[in-house]
Amino acid sequence: MNYFNEDTIAAIASAPEVAAAVGIIRISGPRAWPTAAAVLFKPKAGTPFEAAAVESHRLYRALVRRADGQNLDDAMFVWMKGPHSFTGEDVVELHLHGNPYLLRRVLQAVCAAGAREAMPGEFSFRAFRNGKLSLAQAESINDLISSKSEESSRRSLSQLLGHGVAELALLKRELVDRLAEIEVDIDFSDQGLSILDYDAFDAKLGRWQERVAALRQEFLDSRPIAEGVRLALVGAPNSGKSSLFNRMLGEDRSIVSQQAGTTRDVVRESIYLKDVLFRLSDTAGIRATADSIEAEGIDRSFGEVRTAQAVIWVLDALAEGEGSIGSLESRWAELKSHLDPSARVIIACNKADLVKTTPRNIEDFAKSAGLPLNLVSASTGEAIRGLIADLVALFAISHTESGNFVLSRWRHYEVLGSAYEAVAAARAKVKSGERFPDLLSIDLRTALSKVGEISGEFSSEDLLHHIFAEFCIGK
């Protein structure tokens, strides 16, 4: 695929395989209007539209007709004359009845009139190439289309609106200022002099690194909410994991039985809880067993725990209430040995319909372990709303009202990490006494180039092809 061309392109810009009230075909390029005009005719007169009589950004009704004279649809069209369009080129959109077969036939007629069918993301690439969007903004279009949570949508829209531009500009400005200081020092080095205060220089770079580290950490903190929280329900057999799983889903997805060990494999579902996407896993009950099949299920349970970002540890209020804190502590130690250090854990003390209060030993254990505790009934639904509220609150750190997000993709995170390392290399030279301005300049220019990759100022053709190839056709 070659995105660097000047062809006139066309594609179905609405969902191509779904019937809807309206479907859109987008045409962009130097011959967008002549191509569209070849298939557009005045409804009553049946004559072509004259370019001079068509105003930019105004809707017109038209018959869409093939070259052989067959009418395809009674539609609307709008001509957005460049550079005042999404791509910065002449763009014509045909607003048709949203029948997938009809849209395909009209697209064929448009291509027969001189357009080429667009590649994935080619419209967005042209917007980037023509300075309408930064690379990060172009990426956010694809992210917004594929987002699966409110937080993900909010972040993508924030990036599209350019809310991170000022922060990135500041990071670049500070690197340029440091480079300017080095260049001045290079000029004086010919005279055997150094006028740069390297301690102050190093301190400024240190503050730059602190800001970058904070941005990267904010990105990591946001990932569970943005991509969906991986939530595992774990506990002993018959503690009520599957009942709680079904209660949270609002349907009988997992088999529930009084027989211990009913759940042998992981059952997965996704659900939105208070606008947060959770990817639930109902796991096999954890206990010592000689049954090889059940043991395999337990191994898979621990596998889910290892990749989980949140865990609901389900305890049976009746069975556990008769045990000791020591028993709970040993099982917690085993569970914790499989947990990612960043995973959040909440205890659901089940069977509130059969006990009046949380057993004292469970309450004392939860307090000593610092784990949130909820007394619930998976059977009746009692206190489930409170459990869900506490579960969502565990990820409240990922919500911010500022909306000024900077990093929205792993590519941004990794590129900024490379910039951080380049600055770290420069600081290491300063601290070790290797204060050669030419070498420091190389490190800082590397960092500046990496920061520029986020906005697309310094990006290879291979990288651009890779990014835009991920887009859907028509965007």
HUCORPE-V801291 format. One record per backbone hydrogen bond with DSSP energy under -0.5 kcal/mol. CO is the residue of the C=O (numbers start at 1). NH is the residue of the N-H. If there is no record, write none. Layout:
CO&NH / CO&NH
This chain:
1&3 / 3&5 / 6&30 / 7&9 / 8&116 / 9&28 / 10&118 / 11&13 / 11&26 / 15&18 / 20&98 / 21&98 / 23&96 / 24&13 / 24&14 / 25&94 / 26&11 / 27&92 / 28&9 / 29&32 / 31&35 / 32&36 / 33&37 / 34&38 / 36&39 / 36&40 / 39&65 / 40&49 / 41&63 / 42&46 / 47&42 / 50&53 / 50&54 / 51&54 / 53&55 / 55&58 / 58&79 / 60&77 / 62&75 / 63&41 / 63&65 / 64&72 / 64&73 / 66&69 / 70&66 / 73&64 / 73&75 / 75&62 / 76&95 / 77&60 / 78&80 / 78&93 / 79&57 / 79&81 / 80&91 / 81&84 / 83&85 / 90&29 / 91&80 / 92&27 / 93&78 / 93&95 / 94&25 / 94&96 / 95&76 / 96&23 / 97&99 / 98&20 / 98&100 / 99&103 / 100&104 / 101&105 / 102&106 / 103&107 / 104&108 / 105&109 / 106&110 / 107&111 / 108&112 / 109&113 / 110&115 / 111&114 / 116&10 / 119&122 / 121&125 / 122&126 / 123&127 / 124&128 / 125&129 / 126&130 / 127&132 / 127&133 / 128&131 / 134&138 / 135&139 / 136&140 / 137&141 / 138&141 / 138&142 / 139&143 / 140&144 / 141&145 / 142&146 / 143&147 / 144&147 / 149&153 / 150&154 / 151&155 / 152&156 / 153&157 / 154&158 / 155&159 / 156&160 / 157&161 / 158&163 / 159&162 / 162&165 / 164&168 / 165&169 / 166&170 / 167&171 / 168&172 / 169&173 / 170&174 / 171&175 / 172&176 / 173&177 / 174&178 / 175&179 / 176&180 / 177&181 / 178&182 / 179&183 / 180&184 / 181&185 / 182&186 / 183&187 / 184&188 / 185&189 / 186&190 / 187&190 / 188&191 / 188&193 / 189&192 / 196&198 / 197&201 / 198&202 / 199&203 / 200&204 / 201&205 / 202&206 / 203&207 / 204&208 / 205&209 / 206&210 / 207&211 / 208&212 / 209&213 / 210&214 / 211&215 / 212&216 / 213&217 / 214&218 / 215&219 / 216&220 / 217&221 / 218&222 / 219&223 / 220&223 / 220&224 / 222&226 / 223&227 / 224&228 / 226&148 / 229&231 / 229&279 / 230&232 / 230&309 / 230&310 / 231&281 / 232&234 / 232&312 / 233&283 / 234&314 / 235&286 / 236&239 / 240&244 / 241&245 / 242&246 / 243&247 / 244&248 / 245&249 / 246&250 / 246&251 / 251&253 / 259&262 / 262&264 / 263&285 / 267&282 / 269&280 / 271&273 / 271&278 / 272&274 / 273&276 / 275&150 / 276&273 / 277&229 / 278&271 / 278&280 / 279&231 / 280&269 / 281&233 / 281&283 / 282&267 / 285&287 / 290&292 / 291&295 / 292&296 / 293&297 / 294&298 / 295&299 / 296&300 / 297&284 / 297&301 / 298&302 / 299&303 / 300&304 / 301&305 / 302&306 / 303&307 / 304&308 / 305&308 / 305&340 / 309&344 / 310&232 / 311&313 / 311&346 / 312&234 / 312&314 / 313&315 / 313&348 / 314&236 / 315&317 / 315&350 / 316&320 / 316&321 / 317&321 / 319&322 / 320&323 / 324&328 / 325&329 / 326&330 / 327&331 / 328&332 / 329&333 / 330&334 / 331&335 / 332&336 / 333&337 / 334&338 / 335&338 / 335&339 / 336&339 / 340&343 / 344&311 / 345&372 / 346&313 / 347&349 / 347&374 / 348&315 / 348&350 / 349&376 / 350&317 / 351&354 / 351&355 / 359&363 / 360&364 / 361&365 / 362&366 / 363&367 / 364&368 / 365&369 / 366&370 / 366&371 / 372&347 / 374&349 / 374&376 / 376&352 / 377&381 / 381&384 / 382&377 / 383&387 / 384&388 / 385&389 / 386&390 / 387&391 / 388&392 / 389&393 / 390&394 / 391&394 / 392&395 / 393&396 / 395&398 / 396&399 / 403&405 / 406&408 / 409&413 / 410&414 / 411&415 / 412&416 / 413&417 / 414&418 / 415&419 / 416&420 / 417&421 / 418&422 / 419&423 / 420&424 / 421&425 / 422&426 / 423&427 / 424&428 / 425&429 / 426&430 / 427&431 / 428&432 / 429&433 / 429&434 / 430&433 / 433&435 / 434&436 / 435&437 / 436&439 / 436&440 / 437&441 / 438&442 / 439&443 / 440&444 / 441&445 / 442&446 / 443&447 / 444&448 / 445&449 / 446&450 / 447&451 / 448&452 / 449&453 / 450&453 / 450&454 / 451&454 / 451&455 / 452&456 / 452&457 / 452&458 / 455&135 / 460&464 / 461&465 / 462&466 / 463&467 / 464&468 / 465&469 / 466&470 / 467&470 / 468&471 / 472&121 / 472&475
